[in-house]
Amino acid sequence: MSAKNAVINYVEKAKSLLKEMNTDSVVEITDELSRCFNRGGKVLLCGNGGSASDASHFAGELVGRFGRDREAIAAIALTTDTAVITAIANDYGYENIFSRQVEALGCEGDVLIAITTSGTSKNVLKAAEVARESGLYVIAFTSELCDSPRWADLHWKSNSTGTSYTQEQMLVVFHAICCGLEGILAEKE
C-alpha cells in the first residue's frame, strides 16, 4: 500500500469512527464535573503514555481556558511531576505512581478521571481503587476493549479497539466537556 493510500485509509476510518462515536455519557460527565467544581472540588487525571499527555492537555484546558476567558477550574494531572512519579516508582513501585498521589491530593467529593484505553492499566486501576475508598467519584475513559469497569462510577467508551482512534475520540470528548463547562460558567455570569 502506498503512503498516500495508507494516510487516506487511516483518515477515512478515523472520520467514520468519530461520526459514530458514543456521546451518551458526555453530558452526564460534564454535569458531574460541574457539580464537583460547584462544591469546591477538583479533578485529578491520570493515564500512561499518550493518555498521560491527554490527562495533562485536559487539565491545561480546565485550569487555563478552552474557548473563552473564565474563572480557573481546579484540575491536576498526576502525570506531570517527574520527581514525584520517579520517587514513588522507586520507593513503592510503578503500580503506585497515581494511587499515592490520589492519597495525598484527593479529597472526598473530588473526581478522578482515569484514562486507560485497555481498561487494565494496573497503576490507573489502583488509583481508581484508592479514589473510591477516599470518597472520590471515578470517571473512566477507555476503548471498546473495556466493558463497564467495576472500578468506575461513570464510563465513556470509544467505539474502537485501536489506541490511536480511541485517543483521537477522547480528545474530541475532552474538548466537548470543556465547551460544556464553559457554557455552564457563562450562564452563571
N, C-alpha and C positions, 0 to 999 in steps of 0.2 A: 504494500500500500504506500502511496506517495505521501510526503509530508502534508501536502495540500489536502488530500483526501482524509488523512488522519485528523487534521485540525477541523475540517468541516464536519466530519462524523462526530467528533467529540462535542463541538458546539451545538450541533443539532440535537444530540442526546441530552445535553445539559438543558437546552431550552425546553425540550419535551418534558423532562422530569420536573423542571421548575414550574411549568404550566400546570402540571397535575399534582403538585406537592400538597401535603397536609397543612392546612391553615386553621383547622378547627380549634386547636388549643392555643393559638397565638393570642387571641383576645383574652382568653382566660389567664394566660401567663402575664400579659400586660396588666390586667386588673389586679392580679396577686401582687405584682411588683409595686403597683401604685398604692395598694393597701399597706405594704411593708414600709414604703417611704413616708406615707401619711402618719404612721405611728412612730416615726423617728428611727426606723430600722435601716439596715444597709444590705447590700447584696455582695456576697463573696462568690468568686468564679474560679473554676479550676478545669484543667484538661491537659493533655500531653501532646507534644509535637505541634501540628497545625492547630489543634484545639487549644493549646496553651496560647498561641498567638491570637486566636479568636477570643479567648477569655480576656486578654489584655486589650484587644480592639474594642470589645463591647464595653468594658469598664471605662475606657477612654471616652467613648461616646456619651456615657452616662455622667461621668464627672465633669467632662468638658462641655461639649454641646454636640448636638446632631445637626439639626436644621435651623435652629434659632437660639438667640440668647435667652437664657432662663436660669433659674437657680440650679446650683450644682446638685447632682443626685449621688448619694453615698454608694460607692462601689469600689471593691478591692479585688484585683486579680491576684490570686495566690500563686501565680506562675512567674512573677517578675523579679522577686528579690533573691538574687543568686546566693548571697551569703546565708540567708535563712534556709533556702532549699538545700544547699550543699551541706550545711551544718546538720540539718535534720536527717538527710540521707546518710551522712557519715555516722551519726550517733544512734539513729533509730531505724534506719533502713529506708529505701526509696518508697516503699509502700506507705510510709507515714508522712511524706512531704506535704500533703494537703491536710490530712486529718489533724496534724499537730497545729497547723495554722488556724484551722477551724476552731480547735480547742482554745487557742489564745485570743482569737479575734471575734469569734461568733458569739452572738447573744440571742437569747430566746426572742423570737419574733423576726429575726433576720431571715434572709433567703440565701440558700446555696444553689448556684447554677452549676450543675455537674455535666460537663461536656465529654462524652466518650462515644465515638462512632460505633465501636463494637458493643458497648454496654457492659464490658467486662474488665476495664482498666482497674487493677487492684487498688491503686492509690486513690482513684476517684471514688470507687465503691466504699473504701474505708472513710474517706471524707464525708460521704453521704451518711454512713452509719453514725459517725460522731456527731454530725449535724443534727440528725433526727433525735439522738439521745439528748442533745443540748437544747432542743426546742426550736430548731431552725426548720423552715419549710424548704423542701428539696425539689428542685425542678431539673429534670433530666433532658438532655438533648442527645439523641442517638440516631444511628442509621436504622434501616429496616431490619438489620440483623438482631435488634433487641426488641423483644416483646415486652409489654408492660412491666417495667422493672419494679420489683417489690421494694426497692430501696428509695423510691421517689414518690412524692406526693402528687406530682403533675409531670406529664411526659409529652415532649414533642418528638415525633419520629419522622425521619426522612422517608421518602418512598423509594430510596435507593440503598443498595448494599455497598456501593462504591464510596470509598472515603472521600475522594475529591468532589464528587457530586453532592454528597451529604454536606460537606463543609461549605460548598457554594450556596446550598439552600439555607444552611444555618446563618450565613452572613445576611442573606435577604431577610430572614426571620428576625435576627437581632436588630437590623435597621428598621423593620416594621414595628418592633416593640418600642424602639426609641422614638419613632414618629408618634406612636400611640401615647407614650408617656408625655411627650412634649405637648400633644393635644390636650391631655388631661390638665397639665400645668397651665396651659393658656386659658382654659376655662375658669381656672381659679383666680386669674389676674383681673 
